[in-house]
């Protein structure tokens, strides 16, 4: 059973407003740049598929505790407030832990 020290993977599906794509992308890249400076952030990538209006942020944090620190950070709180009006619906957040043998 995962605990607060097990690496944490996140898949965040993001739904930007069609008329705010450029603003939403710029905001997400600002948030990503700040987050990647955090000690517990192993990686964070904004990716897109063939559907231009739905994006995915794929993230890995060293632990749930590191992600909790990230979520409480001032830059993340402010960034999410600034991102919210650029979205057509709230993002979907899914948390995962590595499936280890045994």
C-alpha positions in Angstrom: 0.0 0.0 0.0 1.5 3.4 -1.0 2.3 5.9 1.7 3.4 9.5 1.8 7.0 8.5 0.8 6.1 6.5 -2.4 6.6 8.4 -5.7 3.3 9.9 -7.0 2.3 10.2 -10.6 -0.5 12.5 -11.8 -2.4 12.8 -15.0 -4.4 16.1 -15.2 -6.8 16.5 -18.1 -7.2 20.2 -18.8 -10.1 21.8 -20.8 -9.2 25.3 -21.9 -11.8 27.6 -23.4 -11.5 27.6 -27.2 -11.2 31.4 -27.2 -8.5 31.4 -24.5 -6.2 28.7 -25.8 -3.1 31.0 -26.0 -3.7 32.5 -22.5 -4.3 29.1 -20.9 -1.2 27.6 -22.5 1.0 30.5 -21.4 -0.4 30.2 -17.8 0.2 26.5 -17.7 3.8 27.0 -18.9 4.4 29.6 -16.1 3.0 27.2 -13.5 5.1 24.3 -14.9 8.3 26.4 -14.8 7.7 27.4 -11.2 6.8 23.8 -10.2 9.9 22.3 -11.8 12.0 24.5 -9.4 10.5 22.6 -6.4 12.7 20.0 -4.8 10.0 17.2 -5.0 8.9 17.7 -8.6 10.6 15.0 -10.7 8.9 16.0 -14.0 5.9 17.9 -15.4 5.0 17.8 -19.1 2.1 19.5 -20.9 1.1 17.3 -23.8 -1.6 17.3 -26.4 -3.2 14.8 -28.7 -5.0 15.3 -31.9 -7.8 17.1 -30.1 -6.4 20.7 -29.7 -8.9 21.7 -27.1 -8.1 19.1 -24.4 -4.6 18.9 -22.9 -2.9 16.6 -20.4 -0.3 17.5 -17.8 1.7 14.4 -16.8 3.5 14.9 -13.5 5.7 12.9 -11.1 6.5 14.0 -7.6 9.0 12.3 -5.3 6.2 11.6 -2.8 2.6 12.4 -1.8 4.2 14.7 0.9 6.1 16.6 -1.9 2.9 17.0 -3.9 1.1 18.3 -0.8 3.8 20.9 -0.4 3.4 21.8 -4.1 -0.4 22.1 -3.8 0.0 24.4 -0.8 2.6 26.6 -2.4 1.8 30.2 -3.1 2.7 30.0 -6.8 0.5 27.0 -7.3 -2.5 28.5 -5.5 -2.2 31.8 -7.4 -1.6 30.0 -10.7 -4.7 27.9 -10.3 -6.8 31.0 -9.5 -5.5 32.7 -12.7 -6.1 29.5 -14.7 -9.6 28.9 -13.6 -11.4 31.6 -15.8 -9.5 30.3 -18.8 -11.1 26.8 -18.5 -14.4 25.7 -19.8 -14.7 23.1 -17.0 -12.6 22.0 -14.0 -9.6 19.9 -14.8 -9.8 16.1 -14.0 -7.1 15.0 -11.6 -6.0 11.3 -11.4 -3.3 10.1 -8.9 -1.3 7.0 -9.5 1.5 5.0 -7.8 3.9 2.7 -9.5 2.8 -0.9 -9.6 5.8 -2.8 -8.2 6.3 -6.6 -8.5 5.2 -8.7 -5.6 
